[in-house]
Amino acid sequence: MENSFSLNIKTPCSENFNKFKPTAQGGFCDSCKKEVIDFTKMDAQEVAQYFKTKKAKDTCGRFNNHQLTTYPQTPKNKKVLSFISGIGLACLAFFSFGTAQAQGEIVKNPEKKTDSEKIQDQTSEKTIIVKGNVSESSIPLPGVNVVLQGTTTGTATDFDGNFEFPEKLKKGDVLIFSYVGMESKKVVITNEDSAANVELKINMTLDACVLVGKVDVKKVYKSKRK
């Protein structure tokens, strides 16, 4: 069971953040007599890291609207997994090469395919099952809209930012990824891994969606059962 946490501001503060006395991490509110942390310039990973510390208790903060969402407690370290996988593949290749050397070279005559098999191969090459993960600064984004350009066909990412497009796609198809507070992104499909890892960026032009107030932090429990 993986622990995550969600951020929310139940009662937004009516004070003007721009009039606060500047501090190292934001501004000082004279009404509350405490520092208000400015999270609007932080990425998702920095926000998640802040709320893992003890100083996060009773935090007042300034957020972009899209930042008030669910964060995983421990972001996945994709680089480490890739490195370990690389070592495993290298070892497998080494032993496979040794086995082939020991057994000697075996020459096989290519098998001729029937007409029906050729048609099946051509059909399978035309369509692609596309699935992947959407994140912002390595933090998975749930609820991202994934739509095939020029249609209304689409899906949304799950709790972990994963998705599988409901229809098979063709090379050249374009998927549009959109999320509140983020810049939309278009991905051209060339193979099944075209959208394996999609990274969205914060839309810095959205000045109106800013909330200030005491942060409500709730733990989210995800069951391993499907």
CYANA upper distance limits for C-alpha pairs under 8 A (distance plus 0.5 A):
  1 MET  CA    221 TYR  CA      7.27
  1 MET  CA    222 LYS  CA      6.20
  1 MET  CA    223 SER  CA      5.77
  1 MET  CA    224 LYS  CA      6.17
  2 GLU  CA     73 GLN  CA      8.19
  2 GLU  CA    221 TYR  CA      6.78
  2 GLU  CA    222 LYS  CA      6.14
  2 GLU  CA    223 SER  CA      7.89
  3 ASN  CA     72 PRO  CA      7.50
  3 ASN  CA     73 GLN  CA      6.35
  3 ASN  CA    219 LYS  CA      7.12
  3 ASN  CA    220 VAL  CA      6.40
  3 ASN  CA    221 TYR  CA      5.70
  3 ASN  CA    222 LYS  CA      7.22
  4 SER  CA     70 THR  CA      7.48
  4 SER  CA     71 TYR  CA      6.25
  4 SER  CA     72 PRO  CA      4.89
  4 SER  CA     73 GLN  CA      5.21
  4 SER  CA     74 THR  CA      8.47
  4 SER  CA    219 LYS  CA      6.18
  4 SER  CA    220 VAL  CA      5.37
  4 SER  CA    221 TYR  CA      6.94
  4 SER  CA    222 LYS  CA      8.30
  5 PHE  CA     70 THR  CA      6.11
  5 PHE  CA     71 TYR  CA      5.96
  5 PHE  CA     72 PRO  CA      7.03
  5 PHE  CA     73 GLN  CA      7.32
  5 PHE  CA    217 VAL  CA      7.06
  5 PHE  CA    218 LYS  CA      5.82
  5 PHE  CA    219 LYS  CA      4.67
  5 PHE  CA    220 VAL  CA      5.58
  6 SER  CA     68 LEU  CA      7.72
  6 SER  CA     69 THR  CA      5.95
  6 SER  CA     70 THR  CA      4.52
  6 SER  CA     71 TYR  CA      6.53
  6 SER  CA    217 VAL  CA      6.28
  6 SER  CA    218 LYS  CA      5.78
  6 SER  CA    219 LYS  CA      6.91
  6 SER  CA    220 VAL  CA      7.30
  7 LEU  CA     67 GLN  CA      8.34
  7 LEU  CA     68 LEU  CA      5.46
  7 LEU  CA     69 THR  CA      6.04
  7 LEU  CA     70 THR  CA      6.95
  7 LEU  CA    215 VAL  CA      7.07
  7 LEU  CA    216 ASP  CA      6.28
  7 LEU  CA    217 VAL  CA      5.48
  7 LEU  CA    218 LYS  CA      7.25
  8 ASN  CA     68 LEU  CA      5.79
  8 ASN  CA     69 THR  CA      7.66
  8 ASN  CA    215 VAL  CA      6.34
  8 ASN  CA    216 ASP  CA      5.57
  8 ASN  CA    217 VAL  CA      7.19
  9 ILE  CA     68 LEU  CA      8.19
  9 ILE  CA    211 LEU  CA      8.14
  9 ILE  CA    212 VAL  CA      8.14
  9 ILE  CA    213 GLY  CA      6.50
  9 ILE  CA    214 LYS  CA      6.55
  9 ILE  CA    215 VAL  CA      5.65
  9 ILE  CA    216 ASP  CA      6.31
 10 LYS  CA    214 LYS  CA      8.25
 10 LYS  CA    215 VAL  CA      8.25
 10 LYS  CA    216 ASP  CA      7.52
 11 THR  CA    213 GLY  CA      7.02
 11 THR  CA    214 LYS  CA      7.85
 12 PRO  CA    211 LEU  CA      6.74
 12 PRO  CA    212 VAL  CA      6.02
 12 PRO  CA    213 GLY  CA      5.24
 12 PRO  CA    214 LYS  CA      7.96
 13 CYS  CA    211 LEU  CA      8.23
 13 CYS  CA    212 VAL  CA      5.88
 13 CYS  CA    213 GLY  CA      5.19
 13 CYS  CA    214 LYS  CA      8.30
 14 SER  CA    212 VAL  CA      8.37
 16 ASN  CA     20 PHE  CA      7.63
 17 PHE  CA     27 GLY  CA      7.55
 17 PHE  CA     29 CYS  CA      8.38
 17 PHE  CA     62 ARG  CA      8.47
 17 PHE  CA    212 VAL  CA      8.06
 20 PHE  CA     27 GLY  CA      5.57
 20 PHE  CA     28 PHE  CA      5.82
 20 PHE  CA     29 CYS  CA      6.17
 20 PHE  CA     30 ASP  CA      8.12
 21 LYS  CA     27 GLY  CA      5.73
 21 LYS  CA     28 PHE  CA      5.64
 21 LYS  CA     29 CYS  CA      7.82
 22 PRO  CA     26 GLY  CA      6.50
 22 PRO  CA     27 GLY  CA      4.83
 22 PRO  CA     28 PHE  CA      6.94
 23 THR  CA     27 GLY  CA      5.34
 23 THR  CA     28 PHE  CA      6.98
 23 THR  CA     35 GLU  CA      7.98
 25 GLN  CA     36 VAL  CA      8.22
 25 GLN  CA     37 ILE  CA      5.90
 25 GLN  CA     38 ASP  CA      6.66
 26 GLY  CA     35 GLU  CA      7.47
 26 GLY  CA     36 VAL  CA      6.19
 26 GLY  CA     37 ILE  CA      5.13
 26 GLY  CA     38 ASP  CA      5.07
 27 GLY  CA     35 GLU  CA      6.19
 27 GLY  CA     36 VAL  CA      5.83
 27 GLY  CA     37 ILE  CA      7.28
 27 GLY  CA     38 ASP  CA      7.98
 28 PHE  CA     33 LYS  CA      7.55
 28 PHE  CA     34 LYS  CA      6.23
 28 PHE  CA     35 GLU  CA      4.84
 28 PHE  CA     36 VAL  CA      6.42
 29 CYS  CA     33 LYS  CA      6.04
 29 CYS  CA     34 LYS  CA      6.13
 29 CYS  CA     35 GLU  CA      6.60
 29 CYS  CA     36 VAL  CA      7.16
 30 ASP  CA     34 LYS  CA      7.68
 35 GLU  CA     60 CYS  CA      7.67
 36 VAL  CA     59 THR  CA      7.87
 36 VAL  CA     60 CYS  CA      5.45
 36 VAL  CA     61 GLY  CA      5.44
 36 VAL  CA     62 ARG  CA      7.34
 37 ILE  CA     59 THR  CA      8.01
 37 ILE  CA     60 CYS  CA      6.79
 37 ILE  CA     61 GLY  CA      5.02
 37 ILE  CA     62 ARG  CA      6.64
 38 ASP  CA     61 GLY  CA      6.30
 38 ASP  CA     62 ARG  CA      5.32
 38 ASP  CA     63 PHE  CA      7.34
 39 PHE  CA     47 VAL  CA      7.35
 39 PHE  CA     61 GLY  CA      7.13
 39 PHE  CA     62 ARG  CA      6.17
 39 PHE  CA     63 PHE  CA      5.84
 39 PHE  CA     64 ASN  CA      8.18
 40 THR  CA     62 ARG  CA      6.96
 40 THR  CA     63 PHE  CA      5.54
 40 THR  CA     64 ASN  CA      5.98
 40 THR  CA    210 VAL  CA      8.48
 42 MET  CA     46 GLU  CA      6.25
 42 MET  CA     47 VAL  CA      6.78
 43 ASP  CA     47 VAL  CA      6.91
 43 ASP  CA    136 GLU  CA      8.17
 43 ASP  CA    137 SER  CA      7.05
 44 ALA  CA     48 ALA  CA      6.69
 44 ALA  CA     67 GLN  CA      7.90
 44 ALA  CA     71 TYR  CA      8.48
 44 ALA  CA    136 GLU  CA      6.91
 44 ALA  CA    137 SER  CA      6.53
 44 ALA  CA    138 SER  CA      8.46
 44 ALA  CA    139 ILE  CA      6.67
 45 GLN  CA     49 GLN  CA      6.61
 45 GLN  CA    137 SER  CA      6.47
 45 GLN  CA    138 SER  CA      7.50
 45 GLN  CA    139 ILE  CA      6.73
 46 GLU  CA     50 TYR  CA      6.69
 47 VAL  CA     51 PHE  CA      7.09
 48 ALA  CA     52 LYS  CA      7.15
 48 ALA  CA     71 TYR  CA      6.80
 48 ALA  CA     72 PRO  CA      8.12
 48 ALA  CA     73 GLN  CA      7.86
 49 GLN  CA     53 THR  CA      7.72
 50 TYR  CA     56 ALA  CA      7.08
 51 PHE  CA     55 LYS  CA      8.38
 51 PHE  CA     56 ALA  CA      5.63
 52 LYS  CA     56 ALA  CA      7.71
 52 LYS  CA     73 GLN  CA      8.31
 55 LYS  CA     59 THR  CA      8.24
 58 ASP  CA    214 LYS  CA      7.47
 58 ASP  CA    215 VAL  CA      7.54
 59 THR  CA    214 LYS  CA      6.45
 59 THR  CA    215 VAL  CA      6.22
 60 CYS  CA    212 VAL  CA      7.84
 60 CYS  CA    213 GLY  CA      5.80
 60 CYS  CA    214 LYS  CA      4.64
 60 CYS  CA    215 VAL  CA      6.12
 61 GLY  CA    212 VAL  CA      6.13
 61 GLY  CA    213 GLY  CA      6.19
 61 GLY  CA    214 LYS  CA      6.84
 61 GLY  CA    215 VAL  CA      6.99
 62 ARG  CA    210 VAL  CA      7.38
 62 ARG  CA    211 LEU  CA      6.15
 62 ARG  CA    212 VAL  CA      4.83
 62 ARG  CA    213 GLY  CA      7.27
 63 PHE  CA     67 GLN  CA      6.70
 63 PHE  CA     68 LEU  CA      7.68
 63 PHE  CA    210 VAL  CA      6.02
 63 PHE  CA    211 LEU  CA      5.78
 63 PHE  CA    212 VAL  CA      6.90
 64 ASN  CA     68 LEU  CA      7.93
 64 ASN  CA    181 GLY  CA      8.16
 64 ASN  CA    209 CYS  CA      6.04
 64 ASN  CA    210 VAL  CA      5.01
 64 ASN  CA    211 LEU  CA      6.86
 65 ASN  CA    181 GLY  CA      7.61
 65 ASN  CA    209 CYS  CA      5.65
 65 ASN  CA    210 VAL  CA      6.25
 65 ASN  CA    211 LEU  CA      7.06
 66 HIS  CA    180 VAL  CA      6.44
 66 HIS  CA    181 GLY  CA      5.72
 66 HIS  CA    182 MET  CA      8.43
 71 TYR  CA    139 ILE  CA      7.60
 71 TYR  CA    140 PRO  CA      8.23
 72 PRO  CA    139 ILE  CA      7.72
 72 PRO  CA    140 PRO  CA      8.15
 75 PRO  CA    138 SER  CA      7.42
 75 PRO  CA    139 ILE  CA      6.73
 76 LYS  CA    138 SER  CA      8.16
 77 ASN  CA     81 LEU  CA      7.11
 78 LYS  CA     82 SER  CA      6.57
 79 LYS  CA     83 PHE  CA      6.64
 80 VAL  CA     84 ILE  CA      6.73
 81 LEU  CA     85 SER  CA      6.53
 82 SER  CA     86 GLY  CA      6.52
 83 PHE  CA     87 ILE  CA      6.91
 84 ILE  CA     88 GLY  CA      6.84
 85 SER  CA     89 LEU  CA      6.70
 86 GLY  CA     90 ALA  CA      6.63
 87 ILE  CA     91 CYS  CA      6.73
 88 GLY  CA     92 LEU  CA      6.69
 89 LEU  CA     93 ALA  CA      6.58
 90 ALA  CA     94 PHE  CA      6.72
 91 CYS  CA     95 PHE  CA      6.82
 92 LEU  CA     96 SER  CA      6.52
 93 ALA  CA     97 PHE  CA      6.56
 94 PHE  CA     98 GLY  CA      6.84
 95 PHE  CA     99 THR  CA      6.69
 96 SER  CA    100 ALA  CA      6.74
 97 PHE  CA    101 GLN  CA      6.75
 98 GLY  CA    102 ALA  CA      6.79
 99 THR  CA    103 GLN  CA      6.73
100 ALA  CA    104 GLY  CA      6.55
100 ALA  CA    105 GLU  CA      7.54
101 GLN  CA    105 GLU  CA      7.85
113 LYS  CA    117 GLU  CA      6.45
113 LYS  CA    118 LYS  CA      6.94
114 THR  CA    118 LYS  CA      6.85
115 ASP  CA    119 ILE  CA      6.80
116 SER  CA    120 GLN  CA      6.77
117 GLU  CA    121 ASP  CA      6.68
118 LYS  CA    122 GLN  CA      6.73
119 ILE  CA    123 THR  CA      6.68
120 GLN  CA    124 SER  CA      6.62
121 ASP  CA    125 GLU  CA      6.68
122 GLN  CA    126 LYS  CA      6.98
123 THR  CA    127 THR  CA      7.41
124 SER  CA    128 ILE  CA      8.09
126 LYS  CA    170 LYS  CA      6.26
126 LYS  CA    171 LYS  CA      7.77
127 THR  CA    168 LYS  CA      5.99
127 THR  CA    169 LEU  CA      5.68
127 THR  CA    170 LYS  CA      5.33
127 THR  CA    171 LYS  CA      8.00
128 ILE  CA    168 LYS  CA      5.64
128 ILE  CA    169 LEU  CA      5.43
128 ILE  CA    170 LYS  CA      6.43
128 ILE  CA    171 LYS  CA      8.15
128 ILE  CA    191 ASN  CA      7.25
128 ILE  CA    192 GLU  CA      6.36
129 ILE  CA    164 GLU  CA      8.26
129 ILE  CA    165 PHE  CA      7.66
129 ILE  CA    167 GLU  CA      7.80
129 ILE  CA    168 LYS  CA      5.45
129 ILE  CA    169 LEU  CA      6.94
129 ILE  CA    192 GLU  CA      6.50
130 VAL  CA    164 GLU  CA      6.53
130 VAL  CA    165 PHE  CA      6.21
130 VAL  CA    168 LYS  CA      7.58
130 VAL  CA    169 LEU  CA      7.66
130 VAL  CA    191 ASN  CA      8.45
130 VAL  CA    192 GLU  CA      5.62
130 VAL  CA    193 ASP  CA      7.53
130 VAL  CA    194 SER  CA      8.12
130 VAL  CA    195 ALA  CA      7.43
130 VAL  CA    196 ALA  CA      8.44
131 LYS  CA    162 ASN  CA      8.02
131 LYS  CA    163 PHE  CA      6.01
131 LYS  CA    164 GLU  CA      4.59
131 LYS  CA    165 PHE  CA      6.53
131 LYS  CA    192 GLU  CA      7.77
131 LYS  CA    193 ASP  CA      8.00
131 LYS  CA    195 ALA  CA      7.03
131 LYS  CA    196 ALA  CA      6.68
132 GLY  CA    162 ASN  CA      6.21
132 GLY  CA    163 PHE  CA      6.14
132 GLY  CA    164 GLU  CA      7.15
132 GLY  CA    193 ASP  CA      8.00
132 GLY  CA    195 ALA  CA      5.93
132 GLY  CA    196 ALA  CA      4.30
132 GLY  CA    197 ASN  CA      6.28
132 GLY  CA    198 VAL  CA      8.01
133 ASN  CA    140 PRO  CA      7.87
133 ASN  CA    157 THR  CA      8.16
133 ASN  CA    160 ASP  CA      8.40
133 ASN  CA    161 GLY  CA      5.78
133 ASN  CA    162 ASN  CA      4.85
133 ASN  CA    163 PHE  CA      6.80
133 ASN  CA    195 ALA  CA      7.90
133 ASN  CA    196 ALA  CA      6.28
133 ASN  CA    197 ASN  CA      5.54
133 ASN  CA    198 VAL  CA      6.65
134 VAL  CA    140 PRO  CA      6.48
134 VAL  CA    141 LEU  CA      6.36
134 VAL  CA    144 VAL  CA      8.03
134 VAL  CA    157 THR  CA      7.84
134 VAL  CA    161 GLY  CA      5.63
134 VAL  CA    162 ASN  CA      6.99
134 VAL  CA    197 ASN  CA      6.53
134 VAL  CA    198 VAL  CA      5.22
134 VAL  CA    199 GLU  CA      6.36
134 VAL  CA    200 LEU  CA      7.77
135 SER  CA    139 ILE  CA      5.63
135 SER  CA    140 PRO  CA      4.67
135 SER  CA    141 LEU  CA      5.49
135 SER  CA    161 GLY  CA      6.99
135 SER  CA    197 ASN  CA      8.19
135 SER  CA    198 VAL  CA      6.91
135 SER  CA    199 GLU  CA      5.60
135 SER  CA    200 LEU  CA      6.76
136 GLU  CA    140 PRO  CA      7.03
136 GLU  CA    141 LEU  CA      7.28
136 GLU  CA    199 GLU  CA      6.01
136 GLU  CA    200 LEU  CA      5.78
136 GLU  CA    201 LYS  CA      6.83
137 SER  CA    199 GLU  CA      7.77
138 SER  CA    199 GLU  CA      8.30
140 PRO  CA    159 PHE  CA      8.37
140 PRO  CA    160 ASP  CA      6.03
140 PRO  CA    161 GLY  CA      5.14
140 PRO  CA    162 ASN  CA      8.49
141 LEU  CA    157 THR  CA      7.75
141 LEU  CA    159 PHE  CA      7.92
141 LEU  CA    160 ASP  CA      7.33
141 LEU  CA    161 GLY  CA      5.19
142 PRO  CA    156 ALA  CA      8.20
142 PRO  CA    157 THR  CA      5.71
142 PRO  CA    158 ASP  CA      5.64
142 PRO  CA    159 PHE  CA      5.30
142 PRO  CA    160 ASP  CA      6.64
142 PRO  CA    161 GLY  CA      5.23
142 PRO  CA    162 ASN  CA      8.29
143 GLY  CA    156 ALA  CA      5.81
143 GLY  CA    157 THR  CA      5.49
143 GLY  CA    158 ASP  CA      6.73
143 GLY  CA    159 PHE  CA      7.98
143 GLY  CA    161 GLY  CA      7.97
143 GLY  CA    179 TYR  CA      8.01
144 VAL  CA    156 ALA  CA      5.70
144 VAL  CA    157 THR  CA      5.73
144 VAL  CA    161 GLY  CA      8.10
144 VAL  CA    177 PHE  CA      7.18
144 VAL  CA    178 SER  CA      6.41
144 VAL  CA    179 TYR  CA      5.63
145 ASN  CA    154 GLY  CA      7.71
145 ASN  CA    155 THR  CA      6.60
145 ASN  CA    156 ALA  CA      5.13
145 ASN  CA    157 THR  CA      7.43
145 ASN  CA    176 ILE  CA      8.32
145 ASN  CA    177 PHE  CA      6.16
145 ASN  CA    178 SER  CA      5.74
145 ASN  CA    179 TYR  CA      6.90
146 VAL  CA    154 GLY  CA      5.84
146 VAL  CA    155 THR  CA      5.76
146 VAL  CA    156 ALA  CA      6.16
146 VAL  CA    157 THR  CA      8.15
146 VAL  CA    165 PHE  CA      8.29
146 VAL  CA    175 LEU  CA      6.96
146 VAL  CA    176 ILE  CA      6.16
146 VAL  CA    177 PHE  CA      5.28
146 VAL  CA    178 SER  CA      7.29
147 VAL  CA    151 THR  CA      7.84
147 VAL  CA    152 THR  CA      7.17
147 VAL  CA    153 THR  CA      6.29
147 VAL  CA    154 GLY  CA      4.58
147 VAL  CA    155 THR  CA      7.06
147 VAL  CA    175 LEU  CA      6.07
147 VAL  CA    176 ILE  CA      5.74
147 VAL  CA    177 PHE  CA      7.24
148 LEU  CA    152 THR  CA      7.47
148 LEU  CA    153 THR  CA      6.34
148 LEU  CA    154 GLY  CA      6.59
148 LEU  CA    173 ASP  CA      7.87
148 LEU  CA    174 VAL  CA      6.51
148 LEU  CA    175 LEU  CA      5.15
148 LEU  CA    176 ILE  CA      6.78
149 GLN  CA    173 ASP  CA      8.03
149 GLN  CA    174 VAL  CA      6.03
149 GLN  CA    175 LEU  CA      6.25
149 GLN  CA    176 ILE  CA      6.73
154 GLY  CA    165 PHE  CA      7.27
154 GLY  CA    166 PRO  CA      7.51
155 THR  CA    163 PHE  CA      7.90
155 THR  CA    164 GLU  CA      8.20
155 THR  CA    165 PHE  CA      6.81
155 THR  CA    166 PRO  CA      7.47
156 ALA  CA    163 PHE  CA      7.00
157 THR  CA    161 GLY  CA      5.40
157 THR  CA    162 ASN  CA      5.55
157 THR  CA    163 PHE  CA      5.23
158 ASP  CA    162 ASN  CA      5.90
158 ASP  CA    163 PHE  CA      6.93
169 LEU  CA    173 ASP  CA      7.00
169 LEU  CA    189 ILE  CA      8.24
170 LYS  CA    189 ILE  CA      7.69
170 LYS  CA    190 THR  CA      8.34
171 LYS  CA    188 VAL  CA      8.39
171 LYS  CA    189 ILE  CA      5.88
171 LYS  CA    190 THR  CA      5.31
171 LYS  CA    191 ASN  CA      7.32
172 GLY  CA    188 VAL  CA      6.37
172 GLY  CA    189 ILE  CA      5.91
172 GLY  CA    190 THR  CA      6.69
173 ASP  CA    188 VAL  CA      6.40
173 ASP  CA    189 ILE  CA      5.89
174 VAL  CA    186 LYS  CA      6.92
174 VAL  CA    187 VAL  CA      6.03
174 VAL  CA    188 VAL  CA      5.02
174 VAL  CA    189 ILE  CA      6.49
175 LEU  CA    186 LYS  CA      6.17
175 LEU  CA    187 VAL  CA      5.76
175 LEU  CA    188 VAL  CA      7.08
175 LEU  CA    189 ILE  CA      7.97
176 ILE  CA    184 SER  CA      7.39
176 ILE  CA    185 LYS  CA      6.22
176 ILE  CA    186 LYS  CA      5.09
176 ILE  CA    187 VAL  CA      7.03
177 PHE  CA    184 SER  CA      6.05
177 PHE  CA    185 LYS  CA      5.65
177 PHE  CA    186 LYS  CA      6.86
178 SER  CA    182 MET  CA      7.45
178 SER  CA    183 GLU  CA      7.47
178 SER  CA    184 SER  CA      5.08
178 SER  CA    185 LYS  CA      7.22
179 TYR  CA    183 GLU  CA      7.94
179 TYR  CA    184 SER  CA      7.47
181 GLY  CA    202 ILE  CA      6.63
181 GLY  CA    203 ASN  CA      6.11
181 GLY  CA    206 LEU  CA      7.33
182 MET  CA    200 LEU  CA      6.94
182 MET  CA    201 LYS  CA      6.10
182 MET  CA    202 ILE  CA      4.95
182 MET  CA    203 ASN  CA      5.23
183 GLU  CA    200 LEU  CA      7.06
183 GLU  CA    201 LYS  CA      6.21
183 GLU  CA    202 ILE  CA      6.55
183 GLU  CA    203 ASN  CA      5.53
184 SER  CA    200 LEU  CA      7.82
185 LYS  CA    200 LEU  CA      7.47
187 VAL  CA    194 SER  CA      7.80
187 VAL  CA    195 ALA  CA      7.34
188 VAL  CA    194 SER  CA      7.69
189 ILE  CA    194 SER  CA      5.95
189 ILE  CA    195 ALA  CA      7.93
190 THR  CA    194 SER  CA      6.57
192 GLU  CA    196 ALA  CA      8.26
